[in-house]
Amino acid sequence: MSVMVGLGPSTGCGDDGPAQDPEGSGVEASTGTTGEPAPTTEDPSTSGETDPSADASTTTAADSTGDGGELPDYADSPCWGSPSSTLVYNGMTHATEDTPATCRAEGDRVLLHVADSLWGSEVDQAAVNGLMHQLELLSPAGSVDPEQGVVPNDEAVFGPLDESMFPAGKLEIYVVNTNGGGDGYLCGWCSYPQLHLDGPLLQPLDGEFSVSIAAHETYHVIHRAYDANETMWVDESLAEAAMTVNGFFTDTDWLDSFVTDPDQNWGPGGPALGGFNYGAALLWGSFLWERGGAPLMTAITAEPTDDWAGLDAALDAVGDDRDAFELYLDMMVAMVLDDPAAGYGFTSFEVPPVARAAELMIGATEAGTLAEYGIDVIDVVDTGMLTIDLVSTGAEPVVGQAVVVSGGAVQVVPLGAATPVDAEGAEAVFVTLTARDVASYELSVD
């Protein structure tokens, strides 16, 4: 994935290096947002040598369209063989290059073009067919609708594509070679919205990693038509949710990089270039999806107000009485517990163990700092009737919660000065802390 920032929102995502400004266009290229560690872009289940002549589709659903018919061979498409071209960002020269391509598939919602330089080598018709089947006709069992592909699923959950933006009335996807510019992005400098997928990087082209990127980037196309000025962290969080919506869980390296260091300026605080963390965005977007379903996802996408205020407005629109920051506090608990049966967890995937900033026993004090919207998790090793004292030692207020787990039930207690916490017989007690800006605190247990 690669980060593509247009004149307003982020229009892609990824981990392939610093964003660029092709030819001084004022539009950042989709060349990545990573910092350390750099998650791999290859799904372990599809890595290794591939036979380009074989249909490497990972879709085992298979050989029918859901109505008993055979899956189509897109070599019979009306557009097949028609020439075209697109402007591709070159990750080596940092310029855009006009790239000849040819249409190799046409479906109800998508036109798929392949760069002529890739045809017959990295990309063949079998790979094109396998990708198109998953773009339009079927998706994994965990998706919102396995009898639809990722493009109609995205439209069903987030809102329809604006067909008036496409000259042919369909979303155009180009399989190209970016020379390391990014594995997938929404082209921010093209004359109309197009998606670029890097054929040499995404092998097999019809593997789950490639299709999950297509789901992610299709969301950017939908959202951009509604709100071209949305903040990056909201736009990317919902694009990550689009992967979850379609039954994919491929950003495992990103998720690991966040849960092993959750006190980081991952997104809402406006991190420096390369500092955005897609693992945190995956958690946040998927949490909103699991809470509010398609009505909330559609409301956020269509909401013209941006950032936290836009999330609050969307929650109001669907009748949710919590504001977005309150839900962020809930997400922190869900991230640590990951126990849906107890009311705090994720049903779409399992969250790895979250790193602790410290352990506290009665009589101890922990002094700490927080990045913007960073998260500290501190275990309390004693139980009983406790007094937990949280003091912000800087100008920015620190928001804390004590979480008590007992008999399968979860009690969440907002923390302040000398807060009584009933942890008699508790199986686990921990504290979550965050702040809207850089902050410092002291936490003690008596």
N, C-alpha and C positions, 0 to 999 in steps of 0.2 A: 504494500500500500504506500501511497505517497501523498504528501500534503500539497494540495493545490489551493492556493488562496487567490480568489479573484479580486475584484474591486471591493467586494464586501466580505461574504462569509468564506470560510474554508470550503473548498470544493473537492477535496479528495483526502486521502489519508495515507500514512505510511512510515517507513523506517529506513529510507535509503539515502539520507544525507541532508545537508542544509537546503532550504528552499532557495530558488534562484529567481531572477527577474529576466526572462528571456528577452534579449535584445533591447533592454531598457524600456520594456513595454509598460511597466508599472503594475504588471500582473505577476504574482509569484508563481513560479513553476511548481508542479507537483513532484517535488524531489525529496520529500521526507521531513519528519519531525523528530527524528530520534536524538537521543543522547545516549548515555550509557545506562544499562547495557543495550546493545543493539539486537533486538529480537530477530531471529531468522525469518526470512520470507518464504521458506520452504516448509510445507506441511510434511512432518515425518512419515505420515502414512502414504505419501505419494512421491517420496524422494528416491533418487537413484536413477539409473539409466532407464529411458523409456523407448519404446518402439514407435516411431512416428507413424508407422503404417497401421498400427493397431488402434482400435477404438478404446481409449483408456478411460472411458467414462466411469466415474465412481458411483453413478446412480444405479443402484441395483433394482429399483422399482421397475425399472426396466424396459420391457419390450412392448409396452402398450401405452396409449395415451390416456388411459383411465376409462375409456369407453369400449375397450376391446380391440381397438385398432392398432396397427403397427406405428411405431414412432417414425416420423418422416425422415427421408433423406433429402437434405436441403440442397443437394446438387441439382434438384429439380426446381429450385426457386426461380420465380420470374426474373429476379435481378441478377441471377448467377452469371458471372463473367463481365458484368458492367464495370467499366473503369471509373475510378474516383481518386481523390487524394485528400490528405489532411496535413495539418501543421503539427509536427511531432517535436517535443522538446528533447534535445540531445544532452544527456547527462555528462558527456565528455567535453563538448564544445560550449555548452551553456547557451546555445542558440536554438531557434526553431527551424526546422527543415521541412520543406514541402516533400511529402512522401507519397509516391504512387501506390495505389491499392486497388483491389478488385472485390466486388461484392461476391460473397461465397455462401450467403444464407439470407433468406427473408422469411420472417414469421408474421404473426398478427401484430406484434408490438415492436419488433426489433429488426433492423437491417444490420448484418454483420459483414464488415469488410476486413480483408487481410492484406497487409503490406505485401507487395509483389516480391520483395526480397526474402520473405519468410515462407512463401508458398512452396510446398513440396519438400521443405526441409524441416524447420521447427513446427510447422503447421500443415496439416492435411485435412481432407474432407471429413474423415472419421472424427478428428478432434473437434472440428467445427460443429458437426452434428451433435456430438455429446454435450458441448457447451450450450448450443441452442435448445436442446431438449430441456436443460435445467434453467435456462433463461425464461422459457415460456410454458413448459408443459408439466414439469414435475419437480419436486423438491424433497429433502429428507423427511423422515417420519416425524421429526420434532418441529417441523415448520407449521405456520398458521394454517396452511392448506397444502398437503403433500401432492394434491392433484393439480397444482398450479406451479409454474416456475417463479423465479425470484422477482421478475419484473411485475407480473400481475399481483403477486403477494405484496410487494412494496406498495403498489397502487391501492390495494384493498385496505392496508393498514395506515398508510401515511397520506394518501390522497392521490388523485390521478395525475399522470404526466400531462403537461400542457402541450398538446399536439401542434398547436399553432407555432411553437418554437422550432419545429422540425420541418425542413423543406419537403421531405417525403412523407410527413405525417407519422413517422415512426422514430423511435430512439435509435440513433446510429452509434454503433460500437466498432472501433477500429482495433485490430490486433496488430501491434507495431513493435519496433525495437527502439527503446528509449536510450540504449547504451548506458544503463544504470540510472536513468532519470527518475524511475519510479515504476512499481509493478502495476499500478492502476490509478487513474485520476480522471476527474472531469476537466476537459480542456477549457481553460479560462481565457485563451487568446483566439480560439476558433470563432468563426463568424456566426455559429449557432452551437448549442450545447451538443457535445459529442463526448463519449467515453473512450479513453485509450487504455488498452490492456497490453502489457509487455509480454509478447509471445515467448521470447527466449527465457525470461525469468519464470514465467508461469507454466511450468511443465509438471504434469500434463495440463494442457489448456482446459480440459474439462474436469480437472480435479477439484476437490472441495475448496481448496484455498483460492483458486482462481474464481470459482463461482461465488464464494463469499465476498470477494472483493467487488464483483459485479453487483451484488446485492447492496453493498455499502455505497458504491458510487452512484447507483441508480437513485438512492435516497437523495444524494446531493443535487441531482437533476430536478427531482420533484420539489425539494425545499427551495432551491434557488428561484424557481418560478414564483413562489409565494413571497419569499423574503430574502432579497439579495444582500441584506445587511446584517444578518444574524451573527452573533458572536461565534467564534470558532468552536468553543467548548460545547455549546449547545448543539450546533450543527453536527459536529463529530460524534457527540454522545448518541444522537439519534441515528446517525449512520452506522455506528456500532450496534445499536439496537436492531437495525435492519438485518444484520447478520444473524442475530439471535432469533428474530422473527422468522427467518427462513431455515432455521434448524441447524445453523453452523456454529461451531465453537473452535475457531482457528487462531484466535489471538492469545493463545496460551502463554507465549513468551512475554507478551506485553503485560498480561495479568500477573504473571510471576514477578515481573520487574516492579509492579506497584505494591503488591501485598508484602514483598520483602522490604519495602521502604515506603510506607504510606504517608510519611511526613514529607511531602514534596508539593511544590506549586504545580499541580498537574494540569490545570486548565482554567478554572474560573478566575484565578488571580492574575491571568495574563502572563504566563511564563515566557521566558526568553525563547528566541528561535531555537527549535530543537528540543525544547523542554516539555512539550505536550506529551502526556502519557495516555496511550490508547487503552491500556488495561483499566485505568480508572474510568475512562469514558465508557468502556464496555460495561462496567459495574453500574454506573449511574444510568446510562440509557436503558439497560436491561431491567434495572429496578423500576424505572418509570413504566416500561412496557408491561412488566408483570403486574404492576399495581393498577394501571388504568386501561390496558388493552388498546384496541384500535381507536376508540373515542378520544383518549388522551393523546395518543400519538398524532392523530389527525389535527387535534386542536393546537398542539404545540407547533406543528409544521405550518399551519395556516395563520398562526398568530403573528401580526405585524410587529408587535412590541418585542424587544430583544432582551437577552440575558436573563437574570433572575426575575425581572418584572414580567417578561414574556411567559416564563414558566408559571408564575403566579396567576397571570391572566388566563392561561390555558386550563389550569386546575380549577379556577373559578367557573370557567365555561362548561366544564363537565360536572360541576357540582361537588368537587372534592373540597372539603373544609380545611385541609392542611395547606400551608404554603410550602414553596419549594425547599426552603432551607430546613424546615421541620422534616421534610422527607429525606433530605440529605443526612440529617442526624439519624433517622431510621435506617437509612442505607448503611451507615457505619456499623450499626448493631448487626444488621443482616450479614454484612461482609464478614464479621468476626464469628458470629454463631453459625451462619449458614444452615439453619434448621427451619425449613418451611413449616413443619408441623407445629413448631412453637410460635409461628407468626413472624419470624425474622430469618429470612433466607432466600435462596434463589432456586427456582425449579428448573430453569433452563440449563444450568451447568453447575458444577461443584467449584466452590472457591477454595483455593489452597490455603493452608494455615497462614494467618496474618502475623507479621513480626510484632513483638512487644517492645515498647520503649523502656520498660522497667517492670520490676515486681516490688510491691509494697506490703509490709506487714504493719501491724499496730505499732505506733510510735515512730514510724519512719516518715520522711518527707522526700519528695522528688521535685527537683527544679528542672524545668525543661523549656524548650522553645518550639514554636510551630511556624511552618511556612504558610503562605496564603492558602487557605482551605486544605492544608495538610492535616493528617490524622495521626494522633498518638493513641496507642492502646496500652494500658497499664493494668497488669493483673494485681488483684488484692488477694494475698495468700491466706489471710485470716477470715474467719466467719464470725457470726454472732451479731449483737447490736453494735453497729459501727457508727462512728462520726467521721465523715469524709469532708475535708476542708479544701476547697479550690479557691485560690487567690490569683487574679491576673496581676502580674508584676510589671506590666508595661501599659502603654496607652490603649492597646487594642484588647477588648474583652475576649476571654477564652470561654468557649461554651463546652461544658462537660456533662456527661451522663454516667451514673453508676448503673451497671447491669447485673442483676442478681438472677441466677438460674437455679431453680429448685423444683424437683419433681416434674420436670417437663414444662413448667411455667416460667415465664420471663417477666421480671419486674424492671422497669426502666425509671430511674430517679434523676431528675434534673439536679445538677450540682451547683452549689454556691458556697457561701461561708458556713462552716460547721453544719453540714447537712446530715441529719440522721438517716441511716440506711439499715433496714432490717434484713440481715443476712443470716439469721438463725437457720441452721441446717442446710445452708446453700451448698450446691454442688460446684458452683463457680461464681466468682465475683470479678468483674473487670470494669475499667473506666475507659470511655472514649472521649477524646478531646479534639477540638478544632477551633479555628478562628478565621474570620473573613480577611484578615491581613496578617502580616508578620506579628507574632505575639510571644509572650513569655508567661510562665506560670509557676506556682508552687502548689503541689498536691500532697496532702498528708492524711494519715489514717489514725484514728484514736478509738 
